[in-house]
């Protein structure tokens, strides 16, 4: 059985990973949007924006999930059922 400190560290690590991935996805979207006027054909530019925006939305959902899991642990001492095995 894991200690509460170990569980907390797993959840903090997951939160940090999700935050990094969200920031990367957000920066990628900003970069694509800024680059579209540079000459990409409209259809290709729109497709690329849509693809990168979906990646950002997935990263945001993952971040929300990580925040929720960590908050539930901190405030309700609820241990996620899907924690990786020791």
C-alpha positions in Angstrom: 0.0 0.0 0.0 1.3 3.4 -0.9 1.7 6.1 1.7 -0.3 9.3 1.5 2.9 11.2 0.6 3.6 8.8 -2.3 0.0 9.2 -3.6 0.3 13.0 -3.3 3.5 13.0 -5.3 2.0 10.9 -8.0 -0.9 13.3 -8.3 1.4 16.3 -8.2 3.6 14.8 -11.0 0.5 14.2 -13.1 -0.6 17.8 -12.5 2.8 19.1 -13.5 2.8 16.9 -16.7 -0.7 18.0 -17.6 0.2 21.7 -17.1 3.3 21.4 -19.3 1.3 19.6 -22.0 -1.4 22.3 -21.9 1.2 25.1 -22.2 2.8 23.4 -25.1 -0.5 22.9 -26.9 -1.6 26.5 -26.2 1.7 27.8 -27.6 1.4 25.6 -30.6 -2.1 27.0 -31.3 -0.9 30.6 -30.9 2.0 29.8 -33.3 -0.3 28.3 -35.9 -2.8 31.2 -35.7 0.1 33.7 -36.0 1.5 31.8 -39.0 -1.6 31.4 -41.1 -1.6 34.8 -42.7 2.0 34.1 -43.9 0.8 32.4 -47.1 -0.6 29.0 -46.2 -3.6 28.3 -48.3 -6.9 29.0 -46.5 -8.1 25.5 -46.4 -4.8 24.0 -45.2 -4.5 26.8 -42.6 -8.1 26.2 -41.3 -7.5 22.5 -41.1 -4.2 23.0 -39.2 -5.8 25.4 -36.8 -8.7 22.9 -36.1 -6.2 20.1 -35.6 -4.1 22.1 -33.1 -7.1 23.5 -31.4 -8.4 20.0 -30.8 -5.1 19.0 -29.3 -5.3 22.0 -27.0 -8.8 21.0 -25.9 -7.6 17.5 -25.1 -4.7 18.9 -23.1 -7.1 21.2 -21.3 -9.4 18.3 -20.4 -6.4 16.3 -19.1 -5.3 19.3 -17.0 -8.8 19.7 -15.6 -8.9 15.9 -14.7 -5.5 16.2 -13.0 -6.6 19.2 -11.0 -9.8 17.5 -10.0 -8.0 14.3 -8.9 -5.5 16.2 -6.8 -8.1 18.4 -5.2 -10.3 15.4 -4.3 -7.2 13.8 -2.7 -6.2 17.0 -0.8 -9.6 18.0 0.4 -11.5 14.7 0.7 -8.6 12.2 1.0 -10.1 10.4 -2.0 -7.5 8.1 -3.6 -8.1 7.7 -7.3 -9.0 4.1 -8.2 -6.9 4.2 -11.3 -3.5 5.0 -9.8 -0.7 3.0 -11.4 0.4 -0.1 -9.4 3.4 0.2 -7.2 
